[in-house]
Amino acid sequence: MRTHHHGRRGAVRALVTRCVLAAVLAGGATAGLPTAAEAATGAVLLAPEHRLGDACAANDNLGEIATNFISRCRKGSIRSVFPGQHYGDTLGYLKGCRLSTCNTAWKLLNDNRFKK
């Protein structure tokens, strides 16, 4: 009986996928991803390119997660008006998303009233 994999190549692909997933979960920090412990503690996650420049323009940080960008570059008062469902989204997603809540979030991130 044949599995859902197509012969040897499918089995190799499945094995590689499992290994990559295990590596990301075990040591995601090497790829700029959170480890399970970091994710559980809620540590602020920054991709390596953000550690170097520390630029606070939303357009220069499209790969950063909104809540991390807010913590690093915006006043805490933005959290009272920022759409809560978008804290976990990247700035790039918010910029390209056509939902009204995404539009609101993007405008708030670029609003000079909230810059530190």
VENQUI-V881950 format. One record per pair of residues at least 24 apart in sequence whose C-alpha atoms are under 8 Angstrom apart, sorted by sequence separation. I is the first residue (numbers start at 1). J is the second residue. D is the distance in whole Angstrom. If there is no record, write none. Layout:
i: (I:I)
j: (J:J)
d: (D:D)
This chain:
i: (44:65:66:65:66:64:65:82:63:64:62:63:64:62:63:61:62:78:61:62:59:58:59:74:78:77:70:75:74:75:74:75:73:74:73:58:58:57)
j: (68:89:90:90:91:90:91:108:90:91:90:91:92:91:92:91:92:108:92:93:91:91:92:109:114:114:109:114:114:115:115:116:115:116:116:109:110:110)
d: (6:5:6:4:6:5:6:7:6:6:6:6:8:5:6:7:4:7:8:8:8:7:8:8:6:7:8:5:5:6:5:5:6:5:6:7:7:8)
